[in-house]
């Protein structure tokens, strides 16, 4: 009995202990589940929260007692400010704005020695300019040395081998004298002008254009027509332009007359023409071999007339005419042409006769000493040097005088 009674009490004592253990296990499981749910919610909230450097929803930083309510900035642009309309003149009241249209004449001037050397260092006071004999007031004065814009006009016709050889040889020497910034077009002519290459700065294109002059097509040399077409071409280009004409000077079949081409030259501003006659050595030989022949004398008169025409084209525009006999003269010829083109005194003035009536005005430029007397030019040894003033002979007074 004692044994059984004791065993029953022991069993009754174990039951409460098991029950307590079960309760503790349930409570622990519940706490663990709550901690997991809390961590999950916290992680989800952090992933949805704005970055730390971003303003909170209230638009301001967090304070000790919560976010400070700073209103958000309005990002909408304000409406444009309306300006009152400009006042208009009452009806019938004239407009008092001033518009001045005063013509300006630009005269490039070269002052060179008899050897073609450019004389530098001259000032504004060293120049006097006259229009139709009336002295003019110089407005601006500059010394220029700039890239050139030039058309090389070459006679290439079936006339005489020596003339063709001279023309091509002269063209090569001209191309050798060019600089990288120069713009040059190459045009040949016989019955009509042929544009071989348009304006380019590439020397290779210029040499390639000259290389195409191999076999002439016609024997006609229509110089007047070709020069007129070239003047039309360069007249549409702004600024100073130059034409280098390499030709015998003989015109055989042009539709235009000499008077018309001279009139065209006078009416084309800002163009200077340099002319180089070909065949000079052959002409000397021809004259000696046919002395006394009537036909030879007539042919020689044609060449003399051609020389006069080439000289006139150059002098009217402030350029120079050359008739080299030997190839050794060509480097000096093109050195002088390059010096005349690149080294010039540029004078502008407003003419006292401001009528744009289409009349031709004659120009004369003189070089004087500062005291008004004759200018003395000396070389390094103190010897007096003769010099010449090269300038355009005149211009046509029309609108857009340059």
C-alpha positions as CSV (number, residue, x, y, z in Angstrom):
1,X,0.0,0.0,0.0
2,X,2.8,2.2,0.9
3,X,4.5,1.6,-2.3
4,X,1.5,2.1,-4.4
5,X,0.5,5.3,-2.7
6,X,4.0,6.7,-3.2
7,X,4.0,5.9,-6.9
8,X,0.7,7.7,-7.3
9,X,1.9,10.8,-5.7
10,X,5.0,10.8,-7.9
11,X,2.9,10.6,-11.1
12,X,0.7,13.5,-9.9
13,X,3.8,15.6,-9.2
14,X,5.2,15.0,-12.8
15,X,2.0,16.1,-14.6
16,X,2.1,19.8,-13.6
17,X,5.8,19.9,-14.6
18,X,5.0,18.6,-18.1
19,X,2.2,21.0,-18.5
20,X,4.4,23.9,-17.6
21,X,7.1,22.8,-20.0
22,X,4.5,22.7,-22.8
23,X,3.3,26.2,-22.0
24,X,6.8,27.6,-22.0
25,X,7.4,26.0,-25.4
26,X,4.3,27.6,-26.8
27,X,5.2,31.0,-25.4
28,X,8.7,30.8,-26.9
29,X,7.3,29.8,-30.3
30,X,4.9,32.7,-30.2
31,X,7.7,35.1,-29.3
32,X,9.9,33.8,-32.1
33,X,7.1,34.2,-34.6
34,X,6.4,37.7,-33.5
35,X,10.1,38.7,-33.8
36,X,10.3,37.3,-37.3
37,X,7.2,39.2,-38.4
38,X,8.6,42.4,-36.8
39,X,11.9,42.0,-38.7
40,X,10.0,41.4,-42.0
41,X,7.9,44.5,-41.6
42,X,10.9,46.6,-40.7
43,X,12.8,45.4,-43.8
44,X,9.8,46.1,-46.0
45,X,9.5,49.6,-44.6
46,X,13.1,50.4,-45.2
47,X,12.9,49.4,-48.8
48,X,10.0,51.7,-49.4
49,X,11.4,54.7,-47.5
50,X,13.1,57.5,-49.4
51,X,16.9,57.8,-49.4
52,X,18.5,59.6,-46.5
53,X,19.5,62.6,-48.7
54,X,16.0,63.0,-50.1
55,X,13.6,65.4,-48.4
56,X,10.8,63.8,-46.4
57,X,7.2,63.9,-47.5
58,X,6.6,67.1,-45.6
59,X,9.4,68.8,-47.6
60,X,11.9,69.4,-44.8
61,X,14.5,67.7,-42.6
62,X,13.6,65.6,-39.5
63,X,13.6,67.4,-36.2
64,X,13.6,66.2,-32.6
65,X,9.8,66.1,-32.5
66,X,9.2,65.0,-36.0
67,X,9.5,66.4,-39.5
68,X,9.4,70.2,-39.8
69,X,6.6,71.2,-42.2
70,X,8.3,73.3,-44.9
71,X,6.1,73.9,-47.9
72,X,7.3,72.3,-51.1
73,X,8.8,74.7,-53.8
74,X,6.6,75.4,-56.7
75,X,8.5,74.2,-59.8
76,X,6.0,75.6,-62.3
77,X,7.5,78.5,-64.3
78,X,5.8,81.8,-63.8
79,X,3.9,83.2,-66.8
80,X,6.0,85.4,-69.1
81,X,6.0,89.1,-68.3
82,X,4.0,91.0,-70.8
83,X,5.7,94.1,-72.1
84,X,3.8,97.0,-73.3
85,X,3.8,97.4,-77.1
86,X,6.3,99.9,-78.5
87,X,4.7,103.2,-79.1
88,X,3.8,104.0,-82.7
89,X,4.0,107.3,-84.3
90,X,0.7,109.0,-84.7
91,X,-0.9,108.8,-88.1
92,X,0.7,111.3,-90.4
93,X,3.7,111.8,-88.2
94,X,7.0,111.1,-90.1
95,X,9.6,108.5,-88.9
96,X,12.6,110.4,-87.5
97,X,15.1,107.5,-87.9
98,X,18.2,108.5,-89.9
99,X,19.5,106.5,-92.9
100,X,22.8,107.7,-94.5
101,X,23.9,106.4,-97.9
102,X,27.3,107.9,-98.7
103,X,29.3,106.2,-101.5
104,X,32.8,105.1,-100.6
105,X,35.6,104.5,-103.1
106,X,38.4,102.1,-102.4
107,X,41.7,102.6,-104.3
108,X,44.5,100.0,-104.0
109,X,47.9,101.7,-104.6
110,X,51.3,100.2,-105.2
111,X,54.5,102.3,-104.9
112,X,57.4,100.5,-106.5
113,X,60.9,101.2,-107.7
114,X,61.8,100.9,-111.4
115,X,63.0,97.4,-110.5
116,X,59.6,96.5,-109.1
117,X,60.5,96.6,-105.4
118,X,57.7,97.6,-103.1
119,X,58.4,100.8,-101.1
120,X,57.2,100.2,-97.6
121,X,56.8,102.6,-94.7
122,X,54.6,105.3,-96.4
123,X,52.0,107.0,-94.3
124,X,48.6,108.5,-94.9
125,X,50.2,112.0,-95.2
126,X,52.3,110.8,-98.1
127,X,49.3,110.3,-100.4
128,X,47.1,112.7,-102.3
129,X,44.2,111.5,-104.4
130,X,42.2,113.5,-107.0
131,X,38.9,112.6,-108.7
132,X,38.4,114.4,-112.0
133,X,41.1,116.9,-110.8
134,X,39.4,117.6,-107.5
135,X,41.3,116.8,-104.3
136,X,39.6,114.3,-102.0
137,X,39.8,113.8,-98.3
138,X,41.3,110.3,-97.4
139,X,39.0,108.5,-95.0
140,X,41.0,105.4,-94.2
141,X,44.5,104.2,-94.9
142,X,45.9,100.7,-94.5
143,X,48.7,98.5,-95.7
144,X,47.5,95.2,-96.9
145,X,49.2,91.8,-97.3
146,X,46.5,89.2,-97.6
147,X,45.6,86.1,-99.6
148,X,44.5,86.7,-103.2
149,X,41.4,85.8,-105.2
150,X,42.5,85.4,-108.8
151,X,41.5,84.0,-112.2
152,X,44.3,82.7,-114.4
153,X,43.1,83.3,-118.0
154,X,45.3,81.4,-120.6
155,X,45.2,81.6,-124.4
156,X,45.4,78.0,-125.7
157,X,44.7,77.8,-129.4
158,X,46.2,76.2,-132.5
159,X,48.4,79.1,-133.6
160,X,52.1,78.6,-133.0
161,X,54.0,76.1,-130.9
162,X,56.1,78.8,-129.3
163,X,53.1,80.8,-128.2
164,X,51.5,77.7,-126.6
165,X,54.7,76.7,-124.9
166,X,55.1,80.2,-123.4
167,X,51.5,80.2,-122.2
168,X,51.8,76.9,-120.4
169,X,55.2,77.6,-119.0
170,X,54.0,81.0,-117.7
171,X,51.0,79.3,-116.1
172,X,53.3,76.8,-114.2
173,X,55.5,79.7,-112.9
174,X,52.3,81.5,-111.7
175,X,51.2,78.4,-109.9
176,X,54.6,78.1,-108.2
177,X,54.2,81.6,-106.8
178,X,50.9,80.9,-105.0
179,X,50.5,80.5,-101.3
180,X,48.2,78.0,-99.4
181,X,45.6,80.6,-98.6
182,X,45.2,81.9,-102.2
183,X,42.0,81.2,-104.2
184,X,42.6,80.6,-107.9
185,X,40.5,79.5,-110.8
186,X,42.0,78.4,-114.2
187,X,40.2,79.3,-117.5
188,X,41.5,78.7,-121.0
189,X,40.1,80.1,-124.2
190,X,40.1,79.7,-127.9
191,X,36.8,80.3,-129.6
192,X,35.2,80.6,-126.2
193,X,36.3,80.4,-122.5
194,X,36.6,77.0,-120.8
195,X,36.5,76.7,-117.0
196,X,39.1,74.1,-116.2
197,X,38.9,74.4,-112.5
198,X,36.8,76.6,-110.3
199,X,38.2,78.5,-107.4
200,X,40.4,76.3,-105.2
201,X,43.2,76.5,-102.7
202,X,44.6,73.2,-103.7
203,X,47.8,73.6,-105.8
204,X,47.4,70.1,-107.1
205,X,44.2,70.9,-108.7
206,X,45.8,74.0,-110.4
207,X,48.7,71.9,-111.7
208,X,46.2,69.3,-112.9
209,X,44.2,71.9,-114.7
210,X,47.3,73.2,-116.5
211,X,48.3,69.7,-117.4
212,X,45.1,69.2,-119.4
213,X,46.3,71.8,-121.9
214,X,47.8,69.3,-124.3
215,X,46.0,69.5,-127.7
216,X,44.3,72.7,-128.8
217,X,41.0,72.4,-130.5
218,X,40.7,75.7,-132.6
219,X,42.9,78.3,-134.0
220,X,40.7,81.3,-133.0
221,X,41.8,83.5,-130.1
222,X,38.7,85.4,-128.9
223,X,40.4,87.4,-126.2
224,X,37.7,90.1,-125.8
225,X,34.9,87.5,-125.3
226,X,36.9,85.5,-122.8
227,X,37.9,88.5,-120.8
228,X,34.3,89.9,-120.8
229,X,33.1,86.5,-119.5
230,X,35.8,86.4,-116.8
231,X,35.0,90.0,-115.6
232,X,31.3,88.9,-115.3
233,X,32.4,85.9,-113.2
234,X,34.6,87.9,-110.8
235,X,32.2,90.8,-110.5
236,X,29.9,88.6,-108.4
237,X,32.7,88.0,-105.8
238,X,33.1,90.4,-102.9
239,X,36.4,92.0,-102.1
240,X,39.5,92.6,-104.3
241,X,39.9,90.3,-107.3
242,X,42.7,89.8,-109.8
243,X,42.9,88.5,-113.4
244,X,46.3,87.3,-114.8
245,X,46.0,87.1,-118.6
246,X,48.6,85.0,-120.4
247,X,48.0,85.7,-124.1
248,X,49.4,86.9,-127.4
249,X,47.0,89.8,-127.1
250,X,45.7,89.1,-130.6
251,X,41.9,88.8,-131.0
252,X,40.7,87.1,-134.2
253,X,37.0,86.4,-134.0
254,X,35.3,87.9,-130.9
255,X,31.7,89.1,-131.1
256,X,32.7,92.1,-128.9
257,X,34.7,95.1,-130.0
258,X,37.7,96.6,-128.3
259,X,35.5,99.6,-127.2
260,X,33.0,97.3,-125.5
261,X,35.6,95.4,-123.6
262,X,37.3,98.6,-122.4
263,X,33.8,99.9,-121.3
264,X,33.3,96.6,-119.4
265,X,36.7,97.0,-117.6
266,X,35.8,100.6,-116.6
267,X,32.4,99.4,-115.2
268,X,33.9,96.5,-113.2
269,X,35.1,97.7,-109.8
270,X,37.7,96.1,-107.5
271,X,39.4,94.1,-110.3
272,X,43.1,94.5,-111.1
273,X,44.4,92.9,-114.4
274,X,48.0,91.7,-114.9
275,X,48.9,90.8,-118.5
276,X,51.8,88.7,-119.9
277,X,52.3,88.6,-123.6
278,X,53.6,85.4,-125.1
279,X,55.9,84.6,-128.1
280,X,58.2,87.7,-127.7
281,X,61.3,85.7,-128.7
282,X,59.6,84.1,-131.6
283,X,58.4,87.5,-132.9
284,X,61.9,88.9,-132.8
285,X,63.2,85.9,-134.8
286,X,60.3,86.2,-137.2
287,X,60.8,89.9,-137.8
288,X,64.5,89.4,-138.5
289,X,63.9,86.5,-140.9
290,X,61.1,88.3,-142.9
291,X,62.5,91.8,-142.9
292,X,61.0,93.7,-145.8
293,X,58.1,91.3,-146.4
294,X,54.7,92.9,-146.7
295,X,52.9,89.9,-145.1
296,X,55.4,89.9,-142.2
297,X,54.8,93.6,-141.6
298,X,51.1,93.1,-141.5
299,X,51.4,90.2,-139.1
300,X,53.8,92.2,-136.9
301,X,51.2,95.0,-136.7
302,X,48.7,92.5,-135.3
303,X,51.1,91.6,-132.5
304,X,51.9,95.3,-131.8
305,X,48.2,96.0,-131.5
306,X,47.9,93.0,-129.2
307,X,50.7,94.4,-127.0
308,X,48.9,97.8,-126.8
309,X,45.6,96.1,-125.9
310,X,47.3,94.0,-123.1
311,X,49.1,97.1,-121.8
312,X,45.8,99.1,-121.8
313,X,43.9,96.3,-119.8
314,X,46.6,96.4,-117.1
315,X,47.1,100.2,-116.9
316,X,43.3,100.9,-116.6
317,X,43.0,98.6,-113.6
318,X,46.3,99.4,-111.8
319,X,48.1,96.3,-112.9
320,X,51.2,95.8,-115.0
321,X,52.0,94.4,-118.5
322,X,55.0,92.1,-119.2
323,X,56.5,90.8,-122.4
324,X,59.3,88.4,-121.3
325,X,61.6,87.1,-124.0
326,X,63.4,84.4,-122.0
327,X,62.3,81.8,-119.5
328,X,64.8,83.2,-117.0
329,X,62.8,86.4,-116.7
330,X,59.6,84.6,-115.5
331,X,60.6,84.1,-111.8
332,X,61.2,87.9,-111.6
333,X,57.9,88.7,-113.4
334,X,55.8,86.6,-111.1
335,X,57.7,87.8,-108.0
336,X,56.8,91.4,-109.0
337,X,53.1,90.4,-109.6
338,X,53.0,88.6,-106.3
339,X,54.5,91.7,-104.6
340,X,52.1,94.1,-106.2
341,X,49.1,91.9,-105.3
342,X,50.1,91.2,-101.7
343,X,51.7,94.5,-100.7
344,X,49.5,97.4,-101.3
345,X,48.4,100.6,-99.7
346,X,44.6,100.6,-99.4
347,X,43.0,104.1,-99.5
348,X,39.3,104.9,-99.2
349,X,37.5,108.2,-99.5
350,X,34.0,109.6,-99.8
351,X,33.9,111.5,-103.1
352,X,32.8,115.2,-103.1
353,X,30.7,114.4,-106.1
354,X,28.2,112.0,-104.6
355,X,26.0,111.6,-107.6
356,X,25.7,107.9,-108.6
357,X,24.9,108.8,-112.2
358,X,26.9,106.1,-114.0
359,X,29.6,108.5,-115.2
360,X,33.3,107.5,-115.4
361,X,35.4,109.4,-112.9
362,X,39.2,109.7,-113.5
363,X,41.5,109.1,-110.6
364,X,45.0,110.3,-109.9
365,X,47.2,109.3,-106.9
366,X,50.3,111.3,-106.0
367,X,53.0,110.5,-103.4
368,X,54.5,113.5,-101.6
369,X,56.8,114.2,-98.7
370,X,55.2,115.1,-95.3
371,X,55.7,118.8,-96.0
372,X,54.0,118.5,-99.4
373,X,57.1,118.5,-101.5
374,X,58.3,115.7,-103.8
375,X,59.1,112.4,-102.0
376,X,62.7,111.3,-102.1
377,X,63.4,107.5,-101.9
378,X,66.9,106.3,-101.2
379,X,68.6,102.9,-101.3
380,X,70.9,101.6,-98.5
381,X,73.8,103.6,-100.0
382,X,71.8,106.8,-99.9
383,X,71.3,106.9,-103.7
384,X,68.1,108.4,-105.0
385,X,65.7,105.8,-106.5
386,X,63.1,106.4,-109.2
387,X,59.7,105.1,-108.4
388,X,56.2,104.8,-109.9
389,X,52.7,105.0,-108.4
390,X,50.4,102.2,-109.7
391,X,46.7,102.7,-109.2
392,X,43.5,102.3,-111.0
393,X,42.8,105.1,-113.6
394,X,39.2,105.6,-112.7
395,X,35.8,104.0,-111.8
396,X,32.2,104.2,-112.8
397,X,30.0,106.0,-110.3
398,X,27.1,103.7,-109.8
399,X,25.3,102.2,-106.8
400,X,27.4,100.0,-104.4
401,X,30.6,101.8,-105.3
402,X,33.6,99.9,-103.9
